[in-house]
Amino acid sequence: MARKHKHKKAGPGDVKPRGTDRFDVRMQQEIVSAAQSLAEPLCASEGMEVIHVECRREPGGRILRLYIDRPGGVTLEDCAAVSRQLGDLLDLKFDAEIAYILEVSSPGIDRPLSKLSDFEKFTGKTARIRTTSAISGQKNFTGTLSGVMDGNVRLQIEAETVLIPHRDISKARLVNDNGDVKC
């Protein structure tokens, strides 16, 4: 369920507000952090869990994506309700200068993994992991999750177990049955 937040654009003679010309990492982190902190109690009160929050610049503009889940799955109505409530809270939190499109959805078959507990919960499932720094000369890994140990994600790749520091994971997703995933 997408919710578009449009705000007044600067006119030809106006000075553009800071942050609207380019999408900087600090602003992205601020938006994700605020959305996470506002969404978690909101979702918990409805018996749902925030799975993952991301903010990215895409061709259509800035996208704030929130993945939610609950035992038995979420419905379109659940996504719409969270979108409305969270959108209102975010509108109060941020200036009208920050434009974004809020998308709230279920995690789907290529579920994002972000918390250490996610990697433990899906032990035995295939995942694709991208790291911020190279481990043994590579940054992209695909293998079977085999738990967590001392803050490291254990990933079984053929006969080898690779330990990936959780703090170094930039993106991780389950791989669906066809092996397709965008990471």
Secondary structure, DSSP 8 states (H G I E B T S, - for coil): -EEEE------TTS---TTSSS--HHHHHHHHHHHHHHHHHHHHHTT-EEEEEEEEEETTEEEEEEEEE-TT---HHHHHHHHHHHHHHHHHHS-TT--EEEEEE---TT-B--SHHHHHHTTTSEEEEEEEEEETTEEEEEEEEEEEETTEEEEEETTEEEEEEGGGEEEEEE--TTS----
